[in-house]
Amino acid sequence: MAVSYTVTHAAGGDSFAAGKPGVWAETRLLDFGDFSTYDLSPDCKRLAAMLADNTSAGKGPTHLTFLLNFFDELRRRAPASK
């Protein structure tokens, strides 16, 4: 869901008013359990989200890669020049 809002700054105090909520996207976000599938940009002006593919609703990821000992692999592939 998404909602517009207004903020009013006045001498007696600030006020916040939310608009009417609406559907943000017809497609649901992917659900990976404890892992977030969305994030805001540092300036909070953009949102990146992984949306679910309607054909694979309810299915989890089909491939997962773990890279262990990253720095050892990096040294092997790109040795330090002398």
TORLODREN-461761 format. One record per residue: residue number from 1; residue in three letters; chain; z, x, y of N, C-alpha, C, CB in turn. Coordinates in steps of 0.001 Angstrom, whole numbers. Each point is the difference from the previous one (the first is absolute). Glycine has a CB too. Layout:
BEGIN
[NUM, "ALA", "A", [Z, X, Y], [Z, X, Y], [Z, X, Y], [Z, X, Y]]
...
// end
This chain:
BEGIN
[1, "MET", "A", [0, 843, -1174], [0, -843, 1174], [0, 888, 1236], [1215, -1847, -1238]]
[2, "ALA", "A", [-1742, 1333, 2317], [-23, 701, 1278], [351, -1005, 1089], [-1748, 1671, -822]]
[3, "VAL", "A", [2300, -1158, 1911], [384, -876, 1096], [-159, 754, 1320], [1617, -1262, -1500]]
[4, "SER", "A", [-2096, 566, 2511], [-59, 597, 1332], [1361, -217, 668], [-2532, -406, 193]]
[5, "TYR", "A", [2782, 1180, 843], [1286, -134, 688], [-161, 390, 1464], [1249, 484, -2144]]
[6, "THR", "A", [-269, -892, 2932], [55, 385, 1413], [1400, 502, 308], [-1782, -1698, 625]]
[7, "VAL", "A", [1833, 2672, 255], [1268, 543, 479], [6, -156, 1509], [190, 1661, -1935]]
[8, "THR", "A", [885, -2222, 2446], [135, -193, 1437], [1176, 826, 493], [-987, -2328, -141]]
[9, "HIS", "A", [715, 3148, 1153], [1058, 812, 598], [443, -671, 1301], [-932, 2142, -1042]]
[10, "ALA", "A", [2206, -2446, 1129], [536, -655, 1194], [1311, 666, 398], [-1100, -2186, -643]]
[11, "ALA", "A", [1499, 1960, 1868], [1231, 601, 512], [1219, -464, -799], [-1037, 120, 2281]]
[12, "GLY", "A", [1034, -1357, -2736], [1134, -542, -746], [-3, 400, -1470], [11, -1897, 1579]]
[13, "GLY", "A", [-1065, 2538, -2050], [-90, 401, -1404], [-1414, -184, -525], [2399, -618, -328]]
[14, "ASP", "A", [-2690, 1287, -721], [-1319, -82, -624], [-12, -1129, -1023], [-369, 2476, 354]]
[15, "SER", "A", [-833, -3028, -591], [-110, -1041, -1016], [-1197, 283, -901], [1068, -1679, 1555]]
[16, "PHE", "A", [-981, 1204, -2755], [-1033, 166, -1024], [-348, -1380, -520], [822, 2327, -646]]
[17, "ALA", "A", [-2117, -2644, 572], [-428, -1293, -528], [-1113, 229, -1015], [636, -1177, 2160]]
[18, "ALA", "A", [-426, 709, -3381], [-996, 128, -1061], [-927, -1201, 23], [1603, 1337, -1406]]
[19, "GLY", "A", [-2882, -1087, 1093], [-977, -1081, -94], [30, -626, -1384], [-1439, 1141, 1703]]
[20, "LYS", "A", [411, -1898, -2010], [-94, -674, -1296], [-522, 985, -1051], [-406, -2238, 1143]]
[21, "PRO", "A", [1082, 2361, -2295], [-470, 911, -1045], [-1335, -464, -572], [2375, 575, -547]]
[22, "GLY", "A", [-3175, 391, 150], [-1282, -299, -627], [-274, 965, -1142], [-857, -904, 2173]]
[23, "VAL", "A", [-121, 588, -2984], [-363, 850, -1136], [-626, 1277, 529], [-349, -2012, -1500]]
[24, "TRP", "A", [856, 3167, 1057], [-537, 1296, 425], [-1238, 363, -800], [2295, 733, 653]]
[25, "ALA", "A", [-2257, -952, -1957], [-1144, 303, -865], [-4, -982, -1158], [56, 2456, 636]]
[26, "GLU", "A", [-1228, -2913, -1005], [-114, -926, -1129], [297, 703, -1324], [-1698, -1325, 1285]]
[27, "THR", "A", [1408, 2620, -1339], [234, 784, -1215], [1409, 575, 46], [-2465, 563, -198]]
[28, "ARG", "A", [3139, -591, -921], [1372, 506, -67], [8, 1526, -13], [711, -2075, -1236]]
[29, "LEU", "A", [405, 2661, 1678], [186, 1446, -85], [181, 401, -1458], [1036, 55, 2307]]
[30, "LEU", "A", [-1472, 1150, -2646], [279, 527, -1334], [1502, 115, -171], [-2192, 1260, -51]]
[31, "ASP", "A", [2674, -1409, -1163], [1427, 106, -277], [212, 1105, -1023], [369, -2457, 514]]
[32, "PHE", "A", [204, 3584, -62], [316, 1110, -892], [1504, 127, -184], [-2083, 1183, 727]]
[33, "GLY", "A", [2795, -2271, -619], [1439, 30, -198], [724, 655, 1162], [-395, 66, -2439]]
[34, "ASP", "A", [970, 1114, 2183], [797, 690, 1016], [-833, 776, 1012], [1789, 161, -1677]]
[35, "PHE", "A", [-3102, -88, 1497], [-859, 774, 892], [-642, -899, 1047], [-440, 1634, -1847]]
[36, "SER", "A", [471, -1193, 3086], [-585, -764, 1097], [-1523, 100, -38], [2062, 398, 1394]]
[37, "THR", "A", [-2729, -1502, -1155], [-1462, -6, 23], [-520, -258, 1408], [-28, -798, -2373]]
[38, "TYR", "A", [873, 1029, 3364], [-427, -134, 1392], [809, 961, 865], [-642, -2427, -365]]
[39, "ASP", "A", [92, 2752, 1530], [708, 884, 919], [-550, -197, 1403], [422, 1680, -1841]]
[40, "LEU", "A", [406, -1441, 2833], [-394, -58, 1411], [-366, 1382, 496], [1493, -1976, 367]]
[41, "SER", "A", [-2424, 2033, 572], [-316, 1269, 647], [1182, 391, 875], [-2501, -489, -33]]
[42, "PRO", "A", [2622, 1794, 385], [1136, 435, 827], [123, -751, 1325], [-243, 2222, -1042]]
[43, "ASP", "A", [-887, -2660, 1631], [76, -726, 1275], [194, -1503, -203], [-1458, 1750, 1020]]
[44, "CYS", "A", [1584, -2182, -2265], [227, -1417, -369], [-1117, -933, 453], [2425, 452, 140]]
[45, "LYS", "A", [-3633, 71, 51], [-1114, -842, 426], [-959, -310, -1139], [209, 977, 2266]]
[46, "ARG", "A", [-79, -279, -3397], [-888, -229, -1134], [824, -109, -1276], [-1871, 1243, 1154]]
[47, "LEU", "A", [1345, -1979, -2106], [644, -205, -1287], [-1001, 334, -1089], [1526, -1791, 941]]
[48, "ALA", "A", [-1123, 2561, -1909], [-825, 274, -1172], [664, -699, -1182], [-825, 2254, 924]]
[49, "ALA", "A", [33, -2985, -1690], [550, -741, -1129], [-968, 32, -1166], [1279, -1480, 1562]]
[50, "MET", "A", [-737, 1529, -2775], [-819, -95, -1206], [56, -1451, -470], [443, 2446, -657]]
[51, "LEU", "A", [-1584, -3100, 715], [-72, -1396, -405], [-376, -97, -1468], [-633, -671, 2332]]
[52, "ALA", "A", [1127, -351, -2986], [-300, -214, -1412], [-1436, -480, -163], [2418, -536, -456]]
[53, "ASP", "A", [-3030, 981, -613], [-1327, -480, -372], [216, -1323, -732], [-1003, 2378, -167]]
[54, "ASN", "A", [378, -3436, 620], [235, -1319, -604], [-332, -31, -1484], [-485, -1022, 2203]]
[55, "THR", "A", [-417, 1886, -2656], [-369, -10, -1417], [1053, 669, -865], [-2389, 19, 665]]
[56, "SER", "A", [3265, 797, -68], [1012, 695, -791], [1407, -471, 355], [-1521, 1980, -149]]
[57, "ALA", "A", [1650, -3220, 598], [1301, -528, 395], [982, 91, -1162], [-1112, -1548, 1643]]
[58, "GLY", "A", [2287, 2062, -1360], [1034, 96, -1017], [-66, 1268, -834], [-16, -2441, -61]]
[59, "LYS", "A", [-1028, 3240, 196], [-121, 1233, -767], [544, 1156, 817], [-2011, -896, -1221]]
[60, "GLY", "A", [2601, 1856, 563], [504, 1195, 660], [-1102, 1040, 120], [2301, -465, -883]]
[61, "PRO", "A", [-1947, 1637, 1372], [-998, 1061, 120], [-506, 413, -1376], [1093, 802, 2115]]
[62, "THR", "A", [-2349, -382, -2177], [-587, 397, -1279], [-14, 1511, -174], [-1396, -2052, 56]]
[63, "HIS", "A", [1714, 2801, 1002], [-19, 1454, -85], [1064, 558, 931], [-2468, 8, -574]]
[64, "LEU", "A", [3164, 995, 95], [1038, 634, 803], [-42, 1488, -283], [1454, -2084, -22]]
[65, "THR", "A", [-1448, 2911, 1064], [-57, 1449, -155], [1273, 616, 556], [-2519, -29, 153]]
[66, "PHE", "A", [3156, 892, -929], [1162, 751, 440], [-406, 1464, 93], [1619, -1662, -1063]]
[67, "LEU", "A", [-1346, 2291, 2170], [-269, 1421, 162], [1341, 713, 65], [-2205, -429, 1214]]
[68, "LEU", "A", [2512, 1154, -2288], [1257, 730, -82], [-241, 1450, 386], [853, -1549, -1806]]
[69, "ASN", "A", [169, 2211, 2295], [-91, 1409, 392], [-1141, 231, 979], [954, 653, -2211]]
[70, "PHE", "A", [-993, -1450, 3259], [-1090, 36, 971], [-220, 1395, 575], [498, -2369, 547]]
[71, "PHE", "A", [577, 3049, -122], [-165, 1303, 648], [-474, 1063, -982], [1784, -624, 1622]]
[72, "ASP", "A", [-1364, 553, -2888], [-526, 925, -1007], [-1501, -199, -169], [2223, 3, -1182]]
[73, "GLU", "A", [-2655, -1244, 1127], [-1430, -301, -128], [-769, 447, 1242], [556, -1951, -1479]]
[74, "LEU", "A", [40, 1763, 2647], [-651, 435, 1233], [-164, 1523, 24], [973, -1991, 1200]]
[75, "ARG", "A", [82, 2728, -1598], [-99, 1474, -43], [-1048, 449, -1008], [2412, 176, 654]]
[76, "ARG", "A", [-2532, -869, -1764], [-990, 356, -1017], [-1414, -207, 514], [1632, -615, -1783]]
[77, "ARG", "A", [-1853, -486, 2470], [-1354, -337, 479], [-387, 718, 1279], [279, -2198, -1056]]
[78, "ALA", "A", [699, 2513, 1898], [-269, 656, 1275], [993, 1122, 225], [-936, -2130, 933]]
[79, "PRO", "A", [729, 3258, -1629], [970, 1100, 151], [35, 510, 1427], [-373, 642, -2378]]
[80, "ALA", "A", [1545, -181, 2774], [180, 526, 1359], [-852, 1257, 168], [2359, -946, 120]]
[81, "SER", "A", [-3064, 1044, 980], [-817, 1195, 252], [893, 1094, 566], [-2073, -1407, 413]]
[82, "LYS", "A", [1741, 2636, -718], [811, 1134, 460], [-697, 746, 1091], [1014, 198, -2232]]
// end
